[in-house]
Amino acid sequence: MKQKTLRVFEVDDFEKLKKIISSKLPLIKNHYFMLKEKNEEIESLLKKNNLNYFIVNGHSFTSNKEISPQIKVIEKEKIIVDKSKSKIFDKIIRSGEEIVSSDNLIFLKRINAGARIESSGNIEIFDENEGVVICNGEYLIIKKNRGTIIFNGENLGEVDKLTFFSKDKVKVLE
């Protein structure tokens, strides 16, 4: 199984689409266009320019590439963090320190080798981690990892860029 990220433009205005295609075709050629309903005029323009599109309620799909025709449209996720249950650490977490909590934890400075952090809440680390971090929350954000991070039972390995991990997605933020 492979995971793919699709870039999708929602289309409902023919004139706007014409302008975008005429001015930005090289930039949008690898994106997909989503139509909420069948529209012959828009479909014709997309086909003429060899652009990929699909229709949500009409169950159609047209693509130059091989991809599953079963596409789910997912609402934007909202992650709500209860700020009253968040702890911010604006200090280096030294070797031998152990933090066990059910709160959301935010680390602004590095976590040294030999330190251990565990939380059933979310964890955000905005500097380097060389310690052991165990997170069982909804998400984890890490800037750089040379230590061990276990997120919901999985070892994440090394991380070199600010990255967001949730139960069903990974996104590099920088």
C-alpha positions as CSV (number, residue, x, y, z in Angstrom):
1,M,0.0,0.0,0.0
2,K,1.3,3.5,-0.9
3,Q,0.2,6.7,0.6
4,K,-0.1,9.7,-1.8
5,T,-0.9,13.3,-1.2
6,L,-3.3,14.9,-3.7
7,R,-3.4,18.6,-4.4
8,V,-7.0,19.5,-5.2
9,F,-8.7,22.7,-6.5
10,E,-12.4,22.9,-5.9
11,V,-14.0,24.3,-9.1
12,D,-17.4,25.9,-9.6
13,D,-16.6,29.0,-11.6
14,F,-15.9,28.5,-15.3
15,E,-14.5,32.1,-15.9
16,K,-12.1,31.9,-12.9
17,L,-10.9,28.5,-14.0
18,K,-10.2,29.8,-17.6
19,K,-8.1,32.6,-16.2
20,I,-6.1,30.2,-13.9
21,I,-5.5,27.8,-16.7
22,S,-4.4,30.5,-19.2
23,S,-2.0,32.1,-16.7
24,K,-0.8,29.2,-14.5
25,L,-1.0,26.0,-16.5
26,P,2.6,24.8,-15.9
27,L,2.1,25.2,-12.2
28,I,-1.2,23.4,-11.9
29,K,-0.7,20.5,-14.4
30,N,0.0,18.0,-11.6
31,H,-3.0,19.0,-9.4
32,Y,-6.5,17.7,-9.4
33,F,-9.7,19.6,-9.8
34,M,-12.8,18.6,-7.9
35,L,-16.3,19.4,-9.2
36,K,-19.2,19.2,-6.8
37,E,-21.5,18.3,-9.7
38,K,-21.4,17.5,-13.4
39,N,-20.6,20.5,-15.5
40,E,-20.0,19.9,-19.2
41,E,-18.4,23.3,-19.9
42,I,-15.8,22.9,-17.1
43,E,-15.1,19.2,-17.9
44,S,-14.5,20.1,-21.6
45,L,-12.0,22.8,-20.6
46,L,-10.2,20.5,-18.2
47,K,-10.0,17.7,-20.8
48,K,-8.8,20.1,-23.5
49,N,-5.9,21.1,-21.3
50,N,-5.2,17.5,-20.3
51,L,-5.9,18.2,-16.6
52,N,-7.0,15.7,-14.0
53,Y,-10.4,16.0,-12.4
54,F,-13.1,14.2,-10.5
55,I,-16.8,14.8,-9.7
56,V,-17.8,14.1,-6.1
57,N,-21.5,13.3,-6.3
58,G,-21.4,12.0,-9.8
59,H,-18.7,9.5,-9.0
60,S,-16.7,10.3,-12.1
61,F,-12.9,10.4,-12.3
62,T,-10.6,11.3,-15.1
63,S,-6.8,11.1,-14.8
64,N,-3.7,10.8,-16.8
65,K,-2.1,8.8,-14.0
66,E,-3.0,5.5,-12.4
67,I,-4.8,6.2,-9.2
68,S,-7.6,4.5,-7.3
69,P,-11.0,5.9,-8.4
70,Q,-12.2,5.6,-4.9
71,I,-11.6,9.0,-3.4
72,K,-12.8,10.2,-0.1
73,V,-13.4,13.9,0.5
74,I,-12.4,14.6,4.0
75,E,-13.4,17.6,6.0
76,K,-10.6,19.7,7.4
77,E,-9.4,18.4,10.8
78,K,-9.7,20.5,13.9
79,I,-7.4,19.6,16.7
80,I,-8.5,21.4,19.9
81,V,-6.0,21.6,22.6
82,D,-7.1,22.3,26.1
83,K,-4.7,25.1,27.1
84,S,-5.5,24.6,30.8
85,K,-3.9,21.2,30.6
86,S,-0.7,22.2,28.7
87,K,2.7,22.5,30.3
88,I,5.5,24.6,28.7
89,F,9.1,23.8,29.4
90,D,11.4,26.7,28.5
91,K,14.6,24.9,29.8
92,I,16.9,22.2,28.7
93,I,15.7,18.8,29.9
94,R,18.9,17.2,31.4
95,S,20.1,13.6,31.4
96,G,18.4,11.7,34.3
97,E,15.3,14.0,34.3
98,E,12.0,12.1,33.9
99,I,8.7,13.7,33.2
100,V,5.5,11.6,33.3
101,S,2.3,13.4,32.6
102,S,-1.2,13.2,31.2
103,D,-1.1,16.8,30.1
104,N,0.0,18.3,26.7
105,L,3.7,19.0,26.9
106,I,5.6,21.7,25.0
107,F,9.4,21.8,25.0
108,L,11.1,25.0,23.7
109,K,14.7,23.8,24.4
110,R,16.5,20.6,23.7
111,I,16.0,17.2,25.5
112,N,19.4,15.6,26.3
113,A,20.3,12.0,26.0
114,G,19.3,10.1,29.2
115,A,16.2,12.2,29.7
116,R,12.8,10.4,29.6
117,I,9.4,12.1,28.7
118,E,6.1,10.2,28.8
119,S,2.6,11.7,28.2
120,S,-0.9,10.5,27.3
121,G,-1.4,14.0,25.9
122,N,0.1,15.7,22.9
123,I,3.8,16.6,22.8
124,E,5.5,19.4,20.9
125,I,9.3,19.6,20.8
126,F,10.8,22.7,19.1
127,D,14.4,21.9,19.5
128,E,16.5,18.7,19.3
129,N,15.6,15.5,21.1
130,E,18.3,13.0,22.1
131,G,16.3,11.4,25.0
132,V,13.4,8.9,25.1
133,V,10.0,10.4,24.4
134,I,6.8,8.3,24.6
135,C,3.6,10.1,23.4
136,N,0.1,8.5,23.4
137,G,-1.8,11.7,22.4
138,E,-3.6,12.8,19.3
139,Y,-0.5,14.3,17.7
140,L,3.2,15.0,18.1
141,I,5.4,17.8,16.7
142,I,9.1,17.4,16.6
143,K,11.9,19.6,15.0
144,K,14.9,17.2,15.2
145,N,15.1,13.8,16.7
146,R,18.3,11.8,17.3
147,G,16.9,9.9,20.3
148,T,14.0,7.6,20.6
149,I,10.4,8.7,20.0
150,I,7.5,6.2,20.4
151,F,4.3,7.7,19.1
152,N,1.2,5.6,19.8
153,G,3.4,2.4,19.9
154,E,5.5,3.2,16.8
155,N,9.2,4.2,16.8
156,L,9.4,7.3,14.6
157,G,13.2,7.1,14.0
158,E,15.3,10.1,13.0
159,V,13.6,13.4,12.1
160,D,15.5,16.3,10.5
161,K,12.8,18.9,9.8
162,L,9.9,20.2,11.8
163,T,7.3,17.5,11.4
164,F,3.7,16.9,12.5
165,F,2.6,13.3,13.3
166,S,-1.0,12.3,13.9
167,K,-2.6,8.9,14.0
168,D,-3.3,9.0,10.3
169,K,-0.9,11.5,8.8
170,V,2.6,12.9,8.7
171,K,3.3,16.4,7.5
172,V,6.6,18.2,7.2
173,L,6.0,21.8,8.4
174,E,9.2,23.5,7.2
